[in-house]
Each structure stands twice: as C-alpha cells, then as structure tokens.
Amino acid sequence: MSDESRVHRYDKRRKNTKVITNLGVAGGLLAVALLLIILLPFGGNGSPAASDQTEEQDEQPSEEDTNDQSEQSDETEGDNSQEEDNASQDKEESSNEEENAEEDIKISQSDDENVKEVRTKDWEPVPTQQSNHGSILQQGSKDWEEMEQAFSKATGISKDNMINWWSSRWKDNQSVVGTISDQSKTNHYKVYAEWVEGKGWKPVKVEVLKQNDAPTYN
C-alpha cells in the first residue's frame, strides 16, 4: 500500500471523526437548551412566575372590596354614633324632666318643730277606677289603694317600699292625711291629699318630718 493511499484514508477518517464530534456537540447544546426551556420560569402562561404573580394579586384586596369594607365601617360607626346620641338625648330629657319637677315644688317652713320643711306643688290627681267614691277609708279597699298611690306620687317612695303608719280624714270626708316612711324607716313624711270628683286623689302638701309622729310607729 502506498503512502498516498494511507494519507487519503487518514484524512477521510479524521473528517468523519470531526463531523461526528460536531454533531455530538450540537446535540448536547440542543438538549441543554430544551432542558432550560422546560425548567426555567420565563413568566409565560402556566409558568411558576405567572402562578406567583396570580397568588400575589389574589392576596391583595381589590379596590371594590376596599370600598365595601370602608362603607361598612362608616355605617357601623354611624350606627354607634346614632345610638350614643339617642342615649344621650334620652338621658338629657330625663334629667330635664326631673329638674322641672323639682323646680315646680315650692319649699316653705312650718311652725311645727318636728317638720323640717313643707313641700307644695300642683300635682295631678291619681287616675281613679272608682265609679262611686266613698267617704270612708277602709284599708285594702280601692279607695285606700288609690290614696296610697297619691302618697307615693308626692314623696317619690314606691308603694313596694312604703309603710303607711297612719291615715285619717283631714279637713272633711273628701280629704285625707297619711304618715308614711320608707322600709328603712329613715325618711318620714306626712302627706295631705284631696279628692277631685271624677279624677281621683290629688296630693296637695307634703311635710318632711324629723321624727315619725304616727301613733302606731314603733
């Protein structure tokens, strides 16, 4: 075999080897490129980057939700403010009524040493349920019950907290006077009332006593 034939075969084999090597390198680069396309997030649809961005958007409240929450908060604050205003107004009206009631009462002194002060006022009669008012005061009767309501109205002592020590006629058969106190026996009063035809018992005077002077008091 001649040297020329050997050189020719060697060159051919070297070219084939170079082509194979180049093809292998190109194939490797293509494989790497495909792998990068699959694994790396480019932010496309369905990619991890797009998913993260979607989650961030979901976590952030929309402008409409923010407005709704703000409106609800304003409505709640408005309702609370309205309730506070109503409560304050009711309290003020109640206070004004009490002040007006106290202002209507006239205070005077008495010659009786056992009387601290005398209170008079144009009280309204206690509405009666009697069709025929009798002149006789009988304990436990409707007349007696309404008379004690008049005592309660003039003194502010409720009937449940009242002790009626002694009640009798005052000027005539249509007027009474009663000595009462609270259950604690610390406040004592003598209450005068008159019968108003068709309306009921009307308190006319209250004497604030230093000591209970009822015959039955003990």
C-alpha positions in Angstrom: 0.0 0.0 0.0 1.3 3.4 -1.0 1.9 6.3 1.3 -0.6 8.4 -0.6 -3.4 5.9 0.0 -2.7 5.9 3.7 -2.8 9.7 3.9 -6.0 9.7 2.0 -7.7 7.2 4.3 -6.4 9.0 7.4 -7.8 12.4 6.2 -11.1 10.8 5.5 -11.3 9.2 8.9 -10.3 12.4 10.6 -13.1 14.3 8.7 -15.6 11.7 9.7 -14.5 11.9 13.4 -14.8 15.7 13.3 -18.3 15.6 11.8 -19.4 13.1 14.5 -17.8 15.3 17.2 -19.6 18.4 15.9 -22.9 16.6 15.7 -22.4 15.3 19.3 -21.7 18.8 20.5 -24.7 20.3 18.6 -26.9 17.6 20.0 -25.7 18.3 23.6 -26.3 22.0 23.2 -29.8 21.3 21.9 -30.5 19.0 24.8 -29.3 21.7 27.3 -31.4 24.3 25.6 -34.6 22.2 25.8 -33.9 21.4 29.4 -33.6 25.1 30.2 -36.8 25.8 28.4 -38.6 23.2 30.5 -37.1 24.0 33.9 -36.5 27.8 33.9 -39.6 30.1 34.6 -39.9 32.6 31.8 -43.2 34.1 33.1 -45.4 32.6 30.4 -48.9 31.2 30.9 -48.9 28.3 33.4 -45.3 29.1 34.5 -44.3 29.3 38.1 -43.7 33.1 37.7 -47.2 33.6 36.4 -48.6 31.5 39.2 -46.7 33.5 41.9 -47.9 36.7 40.3 -51.5 35.5 40.3 -51.3 34.5 44.0 -49.9 38.0 44.9 -52.8 39.6 43.0 -55.3 37.3 44.9 -53.9 38.3 48.3 -54.2 42.0 47.6 -57.8 43.3 48.1 -59.5 44.8 45.1 -60.5 48.4 45.1 -64.1 47.3 45.2 -63.6 45.2 48.3 -61.7 48.0 50.0 -64.6 50.4 49.3 -67.1 47.9 50.6 -65.2 47.5 53.8 -64.8 51.2 54.2 -68.6 51.7 53.7 -69.4 49.0 56.2 -67.0 50.6 58.7 -68.6 54.0 58.1 -72.1 52.5 58.6 -71.1 50.8 61.8 -69.6 54.0 63.2 -72.7 55.9 62.1 -75.0 53.4 63.9 -72.9 53.5 67.1 -72.8 57.3 66.9 -76.6 57.4 66.4 -77.2 55.1 69.4 -74.9 57.2 71.6 -76.7 60.4 70.5 -80.1 58.8 71.3 -79.0 57.6 74.7 -77.5 61.0 75.5 -80.7 62.7 74.3 -82.9 60.4 76.5 -80.7 61.0 79.5 -80.8 64.7 78.9 -84.6 64.7 78.6 -85.0 62.6 81.7 -82.7 64.9 83.6 -84.6 67.9 82.4 -87.9 66.3 83.5 -86.5 65.7 87.0 -85.2 69.3 87.1 -88.5 70.7 86.0 -90.4 68.5 88.6 -88.1 69.8 91.3 -88.5 73.4 90.2 -92.3 73.1 90.4 -92.1 72.1 94.1 -92.3 75.1 96.4 -90.4 74.8 99.7 -91.6 76.6 102.9 -91.1 76.4 106.6 -93.5 75.3 109.3 -94.2 76.4 112.9 -94.2 72.7 113.8 -90.8 71.9 115.4 -91.0 68.3 114.1 -91.3 69.5 110.4 -88.1 70.1 108.5 -89.8 71.7 105.5 -93.1 71.8 103.7 -93.4 71.0 100.0 -96.3 72.1 97.8 -97.0 71.6 94.1 -99.8 71.5 91.7 -99.8 67.7 91.4 -102.1 65.9 89.0 -104.7 63.6 90.6 -104.0 59.9 90.5 -106.5 58.4 87.9 -109.3 56.6 89.7 -111.0 53.4 88.8 -113.9 54.1 91.2 -117.3 54.9 89.9 -118.7 55.8 93.3 -116.2 57.2 95.7 -117.0 56.6 99.3 -116.1 58.9 102.2 -114.9 56.0 104.4 -111.3 55.0 104.2 -111.1 51.2 104.6 -107.7 49.5 104.5 -107.3 47.2 101.5 -110.1 48.9 99.5 -109.8 50.5 96.1 -110.1 53.9 97.8 -107.2 53.1 100.1 -105.0 51.8 97.3 -105.5 55.0 95.2 -104.9 57.1 98.2 -101.5 55.4 98.8 -100.7 56.0 95.1 -101.2 59.7 95.7 -98.8 59.5 98.7 -96.2 57.7 96.5 -96.6 60.3 93.8 -95.9 63.2 96.2 -93.0 61.6 98.1 -91.3 59.5 95.4 -91.5 56.4 97.6 -92.8 53.4 95.7 -95.7 51.5 97.1 -93.5 48.4 97.5 -91.1 50.5 99.6 -93.8 52.4 101.6 -95.0 51.9 105.1 -98.3 53.6 105.8 -98.3 54.1 109.5 -101.4 56.2 110.0 -104.1 57.7 107.7 -107.2 59.6 108.6 -109.5 62.3 107.4 -108.1 65.8 107.1 -110.5 68.7 106.6 -113.6 66.8 105.7 -114.8 63.5 104.3 -113.1 64.3 100.9 -109.6 64.9 102.2 -107.0 62.7 104.0 -103.6 62.9 105.7 -101.2 60.0 106.0 -98.0 59.5 107.8 -95.6 57.3 105.8 -92.0 56.3 105.6 -89.7 54.1 103.5 -89.0 50.5 104.5 -85.6 51.6 106.1 -87.5 54.0 108.3 -85.0 56.7 107.6 -87.4 59.1 105.7 -90.7 60.1 107.2 -93.4 62.2 105.6 -96.9 63.5 106.3 -98.9 63.7 103.1 -102.1 65.6 102.6 -104.5 64.8 99.7 -107.9 65.9 98.4 -110.5 64.0 96.4 -111.2 65.6 92.9 -114.6 64.4 91.7 -114.3 62.2 88.6 -110.5 62.3 88.7 -109.1 60.8 91.9 -106.9 61.6 94.8 -104.7 64.7 94.4 -101.7 65.4 96.7 -101.6 69.0 97.8 -98.9 69.1 100.5 -96.0 67.1 102.0 -94.4 67.7 105.3 -90.9 66.3 105.8 -90.7 65.1 109.4 -87.7 65.0 111.6 -89.3 62.1 113.5 -92.2 59.8 112.8 -95.1 61.0 114.9 -97.7 58.4 113.9 -99.5 56.8 116.9 -98.7 53.3 115.6 -95.0 54.0 115.0 -92.6 51.9 117.0 
